[in-house]
Amino acid sequence: MISLILLSAGEGKRFGKKKQFEKLLGKPIYMHSLERLLDTFDETLLVLSQEDMDSVSVPQKVKKVLGGKERQDSVFNALLESGGDVVVIHDCARPFASKELFYKVAQLGDHDGKICGVPVRDTVKKVFQDTVLETIDRSGLWLSQTPQAFKRSVLLECHLRSKEEGFLSTDDAQLLERYGYKVGIVLGEFTNIKITYPEDLLLAESVGKLLGYC
């Protein structure tokens, strides 16, 4: 059994408000992922903040889960509510990830987790304040995306261990890396953009139209 966890409980601090409810091509950003992926896996969980739990309507087959203070807390809450042997986790701020990408990361093979990502294209500089310190060799550097998939038992163990240590990760794969588990990677999609700042909506509108989501 595979459980899909859609994260939509963020406060949108860098965006200035809750971006997941901003309209993109005629619908809230979170709805792009929810509608496209509704019947993709055995169960779908949508993680929401406390104030949105009652106001957001979802199809009957979708389970609403209360989010936490941090992204990591929200994932942990959803893990406790999920029933799958494998969990696939996705940030709703990435509205254009294809179904094929979800299927690819869900095939774990001999890995404990699998992520998608794209190779770094630009020259990378290490900077301190307003001074360039050095150029970083970009070979072997990838930008991580979601969806990411994991054995539920392994990810839950890593979350429990990180809670004991007070360690916060930027994504779930970092927890597996920290505790010595094997994480695989598949090629992601350059159109799988993340909406973080208001100006990202302009790019997202263009990408969505090119992909035929309008």
N, C-alpha and C positions, 0 to 999 in steps of 0.2 A: 504494500500500500504506500502511495506517495501523497504527502500533504503539501499543499501550496500555501505559503505564508506571504501575504501582501502587506507591506509596512506603509501605513498612512496615518501615523500618529504624531508626526513632527510638528514643531512649533513654527518652523520657517523663520528662524532668527536672521539668517543671511538674506532671505528673500524679503523680509519685512512683515510678512503675515503668512498664514497657512497656505502654502502654494498648492497643496494637493486638491484644494477646492476651487482654485482659479480655473476659469474656462479656457480650454484649448481646443480649437476646432469644434466648438459648439457643445462641449461637455467638460465636466470637471476632470482635472488631470488624472486623479486616481481611477476614474471610471474607464479610461482607455485600457489599463491593465486588467481591471476586474472583468470587463465585458469580453475581452479577447481571450482570456484564460479560464473562463468560468467552468468549462467542462473538460479542461485539459488533464487534470489529475483527479485522484479519488476524493479529495476534500479540499475546500478552499477556506482559508481563514483570513479575515481582514482586520488588521490591528488599527484601532482608533483611540484617540484621547478620550478622557472621561467626559468632557463636554460635548463630544460628538457621538457618543455611543447611542443616544436616543434619537438624535436628529438625522442621522444618516440611514437611509433605507437601503436594504440589500436584498437580493433574491433569497428565497427561503432556504436554499441549499448552502448558502454562505454563512459561516459562523463568525460573529463579531467577537473580538478579543480586546480587552482593555490594555492599552499601552502603558509604558512606564516613563520614568523621567528621561532616561537615555535610550538611544536606539537599542543598545545591548539589553536593556531591561525589557523592552518591547518584544524582542526576539525570544527572550527567556520565557515571558508570559505565554507567548504563542506555542513554544515548544511543549509547555505543560498541558496545553489544550489540544495539541495535535495527536493524531493516532497513527501516523504513517511510520514505516520503518525508515523511509527516506523523507527528508524535508527539503523543499525548494523555496528559497527565500529571495524576495524581490522588493526593491524600493519602488514605490509607485511614482516617485519623481523621475523615473525612467519610463516614459509612456510608450516607447516604440520598440521595445525588445520583441523579436519575433517568436512565434510558438516554437519554431525549429530550434532556437537557442535554448529554450527551456528543456526541450527533449534531450538535447546534447549534454547539458550539464547534469541532468537526472540520471544518465547512464554512468554510474560511478566506476564500474569495472573493479579494478583492484585498489582503488583509491578510497580513502575515508571521506573525502569531500572533493568537489570539483567546482571550479569557478570559470567565468569567461573573462576575457580581457583583450586588449589590443596593444601591439607594440608601440612604444614611444616613437613619434615621428620627428619631433622637434629637438634641437640642440638643448641640452639641459645644463643650467648654470647653478652652482652653489653660491648663495648670496648672503652677506651679513650687512644688515642695514641698507646702505645705498652703494655697497661695493661688491663687485664680482670677485669671488675667491678662487673659483676654478670651474672648469668645464668637466662635467661628469660623462663618462663613457656610457652612451645610451644602449649599447648592445646588451641584450638580455633584460632590458627594462621594459615592463609592461604596465599599462594602466588597467587596474581592476574594475570590473563592472559587476552588476547583478543582472540576471539571476545567478545564485550560487546554490549548490545542493550538497547535502551532507547525510551521513548515517545519523539518524536522530539520536541514538544512544551515545554516540561519540560526541556530538555537538552539545548534548545536555551535560555530559560529564565535564566538558571544557568550560561551559558556562558556570557550573557549580564551582569548579576549581578557581576560576577567575573571580567569582564573588568572594571566595575566601581570601584571596590575595588583594582584592580591591583594584584589579587590573581592568581597564577599559580599552577595548579595541575599536578600530575604525571600521572593520568588517568582521564577519564571523570566521572567515578563513584564517585570519590572524590568530584566533584562539587555537585552532588546530595546529598551526605552525608553532605556536608557543609551547605546546605540550607534545610535540614530536609526532604528530599524525601526518599521514600522506595526503597532500592536496594536489590534484591534477588541474590542468587548465586547457580550455578549448578557445579557439579564436572567436572573439566576440564580434560586435558589429559597430562600425564607426557611426552609424545612424542611431545607435542606442545611447543617445545623449541624456545627460542628467540635468534637470532644471534646478538650479541653485539660486540664481539671481534673477531679478525681473527682466533683464535684457535677454536672458536665455529663452524667454517665451517667444521672442521674435524669431530666433533660430529654430525653435521647435515648430512654430507655425509653418515655416518653409520646409523643414524636414518632413513633417506630417503630410503636407500636400504632395511632396515628391513621392512619398510612400503610398499615397492613395487613401489617406485616412480622413479626407475632408468630404 
